[in-house]
Structures are given as structure tokens and as C-alpha cells.
């Protein structure tokens, strides 16, 4: 149809300070999807009311659809009544209240971006967060425009028997020419990013859940027919999530049906669309044959996360995308608490802290650093980050600690009472917590606006019989924030007496004893806390429970750390003492650029003692025996020395294995032979046994033992533990074992992803060449985000020593891959950029190589998604 289309312009920066409320509200939206093999016709009928301003209506759109017609109050518009731009549709004159009908035509099979409406695996599917709805129809595609949606889907009945959308099901029926239709209505107002639609041939697993008020909810998981046998755990996790949210927060589900659809091509882990969650198969499908213990935990956690969004994200949503952590940080905290209650709280906390340090700390310390609530962006997809999610969850956790669990629950109730059905801000949430608790959180709010990881330095002084802890906080400059203000944070500490018992002492200042230690409130740049009448030899236990997302330096000696490893009553502090004990020694060796010498007596004896400890939880024991990862060691260096870190860590692991060979073999044997189960005791035994296997891999008979471990395994956890070792080894049978594994599991996509991932992480010197060869493997699909991440992200994010190869080949491989994927799926390509932005921490020669790779990538970039991150990385 005739219309003027403006020239494509570079995307403009969007700033929080420029926020303006929408000019129009929308009461209802009726969507009709007429689906065909090669096209989709979408008719969107909306009822709009002006909120402010006069004249024009500006709608968001994009280049991936064809405008067929526009009508206002039933009157078709001519080309001179609107302007069609590259990313907008402007209607020049509209009344204050009117009905708008827009018809668009889409080509879902050509949509490799997996954003908006796309076709994958024989199914139509949508992904609308953050700005995908604008690629379906022209609309005010922003989270503060909430409307009630009614959807009608029409498609060929034989090819697409399953027709799903948000809300409750309505009328269904047959149409001429072998087609059929289904209608859905969502009674709850929602923003466009929560819209979803699926049409395809899918199997269904059904169950039900009875809510606390007696309502029966129909539960369905849709997946490929052959995958339904792997959906039982996801269904059980969903029911546990629903019960937990009622018990913990009093939140009941509010529709008649809850549907989950598992698809193999998906940019994210899952999406919380109201009543129709769309999931990456990775977080739905699980069986003992194909899923590791960690996979089962991830399925339960992500199922819970998306369900919990029904209230924290859907019923109360974000005013604008700068407030993304309002829903994501809060919901990550909720899913972490849920998983902690379902599993081991202590080990879950270790896993969460490890993930934060692996992903978010480097982000905070590099060119892509940004606050939990950013102040500006060019491409919003680039802010789905560990800072918004994981650090955002830590901010909620600190708030929970500072005001206490009862006040926090009261604050949640108040938050929903005030804001149900609204689009709000992080400030609204914090105000609810202040009003519920009476605690002043004004200074605490800086966590939302200030980027960077704070550093704590804790030193001791004795005065008479008193112990004084001096605490200093600081935060390094980050892009756009050269000066930092003091933050308000909780610091939980303990006192461990010489006999290993917990000690309490009167404390001055803001300290208050709780069940798990003394809670100190850190507010100033330097504060001191006096503990009175503390006996000599008492060792402080610091940052218990990781009560704040900070780095920490202290004056504890190696002997004191070893003492805490043996006696600290806090699981996190005990593990942290072990990490420092091993890490301090390894870093000293690495900085000396030498092979790791024999460790000091206290370290050697602590390791030996742990091997024989039968009192500690076996999952925690596994963590206490494991050395710090190469990545975590690298994060403690000002200038990263990946080769030296790898060399000394391998040396210490080998030393421990040889010096304790009989004890390691004996403990490994004790843990063997148990039948498979998913209970926590069985998972803990596997976790410990597989840590011991890593040490046994350094002994002369390693190949037979490791290969036997793989061949005799009756579950994927044990298989993968052995395969990781085999992939990194020089075993003569290495290639044969890898090939045999692939041949056995080649029809299971998620297991094949694991096969690619272990090879991407291999520390063999030929890792770069191996990754390049694997990219030519028939099973490698660069357009599938899961497959791409399994190989390329594993290599660039987890294989520190080989990604930083001295000739820069690892950097060039990543940059070339990003440039290629950018043309197919910019959102996925952008999520590969971060490792290339950390050149400032490298020695000079490697800095030059990484910058050269970035500059070469910048010359090839086509999308705003990737360009924004590459330019920031070079700035």
C-alpha cells in the first residue's frame, strides 16, 4: 500500500531522566492470527484513550513486517494520513478516544532473530520481551501500557492442532479447508512484552493443582511428543513452586490454566508470559539418563522463577525498562529462596555466590559496568545482565537481612496491596519495605544507582581484652561514575573460640547478635566495632552467608584460615576460608611464575583431615576439597596471568592427589555402588565422588579409572564428570571415548550440547583448533542459541587458559563468530561480546591482540545490539 517510509537512522540513546508517561492508554486489544505455511496475517484492534497531548499517535514498529491497512473507528486511512518510518508508524490526527485496526503481514520462517513471531521445529512461536511485539504489529510497545487481550488463532488443523495464547481458553471450532480456530482471553491487564502465542503439533503432559482457596488449576506442559517422558520433573517442580509461593508469600495463582511450552530455538532460558510460559527445552526436559543433578536443579529453579513472575513481574510490572531489576532481581531472590528450601540451603548459597563472582563481578569491573538500575541504553536487550539479575537479587537479599524476614513479608504484602495491576519503579518497592519496617533505606538505595563491586578491607586490633574490627569500604571508578559514595550494607560476622565453639561478646556500635552471627551495619567509609572480653586465640568469621556482594581483604593468616575450614559454623564462611587458604598459596606461586611447590603444613594437613571427615555434609565437603577455579583465581589478580594460574593450580591438584592417593581412593570407593536417586543425600554423594575423581585423574592409573567411571555410570551426572576429564586429557582412548559418547547420544540435542561444551572447556593446547573443527561438525548449528552457547560460550567464558592463548587465536575465533552470528541473530551475538571487553586486565601483548580483535569486529558489525557493546568495550 502507498505510504512514505523514512530512511533508517542509527538507534538513539534512551535515558531514564527523559521518561515521559504514555500519551495514550489502551483498554483492550483483540488480536487475530491467520497462520499459513509461508506467512501470517495479524489483525490488531485496539481501543485507545488519550492521556495527555494533542494531535498525532506514534506507534513502535520495525522492518520485519509489511503494513497492509490501517483504520480509525472503521475508516480506512490513506497514505497522506500517516507516515511509515523505519521503526515507527505515525498517524497524524486521531481523536481522544477511538478504535484502531492495523493489519500486518509477517514471514515467520525468515525470522532467524527469534524475536516477535518466528517458526521453529514445525511450530509458530513468539518472544516479545523486551521489544518483540513491535515486530508483530504497530503498537505502543512499552511496559507501562497495560491492556486486556483477547486472541483468536486460525491455522491448518492437521499441521497445527495446538493453538495457545495467554489467559483462559475460550471458544474453539473448525473452519473450511481443514482449518480450525481457538480463542483465548486474559482478564488481567498486561504490557505487550508479556503477550505470547504458540501454534504447532505438540504433545501434552497434564496435571492439576488445587490452590489454598480450593480452586483447581489445569496444568499443561507442551513439548515434542518424544520428549514428554522428560517433563515429569518439570511438572512436579511447578506444583512445588505453586505451593511454596502460597506458603511463603500468600500468593495464589489467578487464572484457570497454566501452560508451559518447551521449544528448542529460544534466545533466553524461559519467558514468563501470563499463563503461557515459553521455555527453552534446556530448562524443562530432564531424566536421569540425560540430565545431571545440576540440570535438575536448574529445571526446578527456572520453573519456579517463571512461575513466581506471575506476581513479581506480571501482576506488578516495570514502569520502564530501566526498572528491569524490579521484576528480575526480586524474582531471582525468590527462586533462590525456593531452591534453598527444596535442596541444601548451604550448598545453594555457595552455587549462587560462585555464579555471581563468575558472571557479575567481571561485568562490574569492566567497560560494560552499569548499575542495577541503569540510567541509559541504546539496545535494551543488552541489559539482560548478571548485574540486573544476580546483583539485583543480592540487593533484595540485603534488604531482607537489614529489615528482617517478618518486615520483609509485610513489605511484600504492602507492595502488592498498593501496586497490583500497575507498572512501577524500584523506588516503589523500596518505599513499601521502608513503610513496612520503619527502617530508613535512603542510603541503601545507592545500590540501585551505583555501579561497581565494593571492596571491604577488614583488619583487627586488640586492646586489653577486647577485639576491634576495623572495616573500610571503597569502590573503584566505573564508566560514567568516577566518584563513589558510601553504601549501606549488612556484614555478618562470628567469633570462633580456640576450642572451635561459637562465642558471643558484647559489641559496640551498630552490631546486633542474631541466630547466625553478629550483624554489623556498614555505612561509613571506615567504621570500627569493639567486641568486649574476647579470649586470645579467637578467630573472627567474616562475611558469613555472603551478606553483601563485595570483595574482601583481611588479615587472617594461613593458619587461621585452616582453623576456620575445620571449625567455622557458617557453611559459606567455612568454604570461603578454604578458597582463601588455597588461593593465597596459589597466587603467590603464580606471581612467582613458578611451579607450585609443596603447600605449607597447615594447608596439607587441612586437606588430609577433610578427606577423612565423616561428620560434614558430603556436598559441602566436596566444595571444601575443591580448589578455586582458574577464573576465580584470575579475578584476584590485577594483571591476569592465565598460563601461570593454570600451571600452579594443576601442580597443587597433582600434589594433593599423589600425597593422599590411598585416602582419595578409599573415600572414592566408599561412595561407589549406590543406586541412583534424586534425594539430597544421593546428590551429595555423587558431588563428592566426582570431586575425588578429578584428583584420581592425576594418578598413574587414571585412564582406566576415569573411562571405567564413564562406562559404568547409570546417570548423566557421573557420565559428564568423567567426560570433562577425558576431553581435557591425553589419554590414548580420548578420541574413541568422545566419539562413542556422541554416537550413543546423538539423537538427544541437550546431551549433544553437553558434548560440545566439555570440548569447548578442554585445557588441551590444541583447544582453539579443536573448537574450529567442532564448528564444522554436522551437529553444530550456529543458528541455534543452545548449540552456539554450548561450544563458543564454554570456550570464551570458562576456558581461561586457552581463550587467552598467546597468539590471540582465541580472541579472533570469538570475534569472527560474533560477526557471523550478528547477521543471523543479533541478540545472541551480543551476549558473546563480554569476554572481549576485558583487555585492560591483560599483559600488554595480549591487550593489543584483544583490542585488534575488537576493532576488527567493529568494522563488521551490522546490529545496534553488538555495536553498542563493542564500542563500549573499546572506550
C-alpha angles and dihedrals in degrees: 000000000000116000139132115251118198121228117269111264130192113269113265125230113258118213131201090221090062096057114140125179116250117278091222135035121210121216101186139003124201114197125191117191115195102189126198133167095263103022147023125215112206122194113191119189114187133178110218134190124192115240099182142342130040139253123014134050116214118199130188119243142144148217096266098081139052120235109227104175146342128205131180114203088344096308115120114231124229126222093264092057096065142024121225111209131182092266104007143055113210119196106198103212127017133163123246092258123026148135117250123200120190126179120198134175121218135189103213096177090060092052105102091159090079088220125120112000115348140162121237134162092353094309137103111230139170135215113184106164118131106001107339099113090072087066090059100047140343107273144138089272100194131115096242094064105085123184141163112252131212115185133192119190123194123188146137106295097214096049098036110027093154115071116177140172140153126303129008125345119256135178122345131185151142126278133196121282095034095298130129140188141217130194129209132187127195110199093193120083111244139171120253093255089070094057117114139176132179129182124177150092105294138157119235135218111196135194137143141233128207112215126220090263092052100258115143114224121200111227123199135176115195120199141138108304092245092054099054091096088065095054101075095090092050090052092049089048090052092053091047089050093052093049093045094052090052093047097042104035105011091242117150126193113257109204133067095241138033116199131188124190122194116209130176098217108061132134095213138039093254142324128232098217107168109277093340111074114188113208137191105242087239090074099043110037116075138149132155089252095055109020131068124221087258090053091054090050091049092049091052093045096048094042087053093045095055093043092050088054087071086086105016098053107006109044088033111027140174122287090212136351093264085071092057093124088059086079103020102043091044093047093047087054089051094049091047090053091047092051090046090056092047096047137013109322092203096051093041089056091052091051092050093049091047090052091048092052093044097050112014105038092058089047091053091048099049143062092281094059114137137161123266084254104038121212100212142011142173099199115025093203087071091066096064086103143144087255094059094041110029101026088040088057090051089054089055090046091053090050089050090051095046097050099029132242097278094052090044091055090048088050091053090051090050092048092056093041091055102037112027108141093014139111107232146163140254086254090060090056094048091048090054089053092048093049092047095049107027088230117137107235097173095115091038090062088073087081087073096050105032122077127208137063112276117230122219123200112195121189134170136229130181120214116178106313093334129102116216121198115202113202123191124184128197139155127208120236117272130194108299093002110078094158123054130202125217114271129219109234140160117242116191116200137171138197119230115196125218091263091054096254125133113257129202124201135176109267131202127220123016096344120125126178117233133174093278102036145302114317112216120190111218112204109142133059089254127017134168128210121197119209109195127226098000113170120240113265094036110138121210117232106216134207094000114198089009089270093184132031096244141123116243138207121186142166098245113137125229089254091053092048090052089051091053091048087059101039115018111123094208113082096211094047090048092052091044090053089054092049091051093043093054094033098053090054095046094048091051088053093045094051088053087055090226139120114277107267123210108299122246117277095256092055094046093047093047092053091047092049093050091055090063097040109119097169102067121082107270094230090055091044089056089056093047091053095047118094119232112274120256089248094053090048090050091053089062093057123086089210113032115234103184098173093051092046091051093047098049095042091052088048095053093045090051091047093052091047096051096041092050101030097130094046093047092049092048095049090045090052092049089057095048128097100033116140117250118268135154096223117119095253092055093046090050091051091052091047092054095041092053093049088053089049089060090058093045088055088073093060126093096254093049100121096057092044097047095043089047090051089056097044095047096044118118095191139045095244092066093039093055093045088059096040092055089056093044093050091055095043138092092223112149088230094050099106092041092052093047091049092048091051091051093047091052096049104026093117094057109078096197093052090047087054087057090050091055092044097055090052092048088056095047113126093208113131091243093058096120093050090045092053091049090052092047090054086064093050113119090238095054111102113184091191092058109084094207094053093044093050093045092063109021100036091044089054099043099037104034107025098072099165096049099037087058094050110163096245094055093242091133091055093049092048092054094044093050091049093050091050090052096045091046089071091053107033116002094185093058092041091054091056090062095057102080099083090058092058096065098078094118091073094054131091113269098262093051091045090060092049094050093046090050090054090050093048090050090050092049090057090058102040117123104171132070088225095065098030093058092054096043093050091049090048091055096043 
